[in-house]
């Protein structure tokens, strides 16, 4: 039986996986150092586009995001920008 990769998906080599894990761990550490909590306040997940993949784009992609809800912490509105730098 010949297996085919789903259209728009890709495989990662061990070296690519190590690089991705390093970046993921750095992003997690930055979010946690800024006071975010993984359970409800930031996420790092692989997602899938609904539409057909365009040239040079994959259906699967990774997304990192932070959420700040009703914080009275001084300077809180600047934290997402701080993380992006």
C-alpha positions, 0 to 999 in steps of 0.5 A: 500500500502506497501512502500519500501525504495529504495535499497541503501538508508536509513532513519535517526532518529531525533537524527541522523539528529541533529548530521548530521546538527551539522556537516554540520553547523560546516563545513559551518562555517569553510569554511566561516571563511576561506573566502569561499562563499556558492554560488560558492566556497563550497558545501555540498550535498547528492549524489548517486552512479551509481553502485550497493551498495556494502556490508556496503555501501549505494547508497546515500552518503554526500559529502563536497568540496571546490573550489579555483580558480585563487586566489592570496591570500597569503597562498591560496593553503593551505586553503583546507588542513587547512579545512580538519584538 
